């Protein structure tokens, strides 16, 4: 049976996120919410982030604009805009360990995820970088994602699933997904598998280079 860590990206959403929290409560399941900084610039976004925290869930950084993967946007300006600006907003509502999930662009994993500059910032600020091994595509298929996620739970021993608490249609199926996970004997966990953590509390882990684009390669890509 799989142990499942639920993660929700791109919020908070004042309408959808509270529904997600209610469903999680019913199953006593904890999750990590990776928030986009631009959604924390008004009172409703901040209040929703505080609700996530108060309901016992983790909060992490998912960039400010959610626009360009950091490996494709090298330089200190991108780090300041995407990482530091968002972290400053998160620090107002979250005092626990710092978590970061890179923007992958459709759930793809590769060297586009991180730049050398962003890695240096994550190390200096003792951040844990969290990747994933299940992307059922709830943003593309608000009904069919449940079956794909259940299939992933069957094939994986430790599952880190990416969902999005900004999608009312997809999140209307969250209850069914969790119910079927429990019925199949899978469990929920607060722990991340090390295979999904290329940086832990600022310390690089084996295999990190696979997710980092060097500055020279980034410049060549930009000029091509």
Helices and strands as residue ranges (DSSP letters): E 3-11, H 16-26, E 31-35, G 37-40, H 43-54, E 58-61, G 70-72, H 76-78, I 79-84, H 85-90, E 99-100, E 114-115, H 116-124, E 128-129, H 145-155, E 158-164, H 168-171, H 174-183, E 187-188, G 194-196, E 199-200, E 203-204, G 208-211, E 212-213, H 215-223
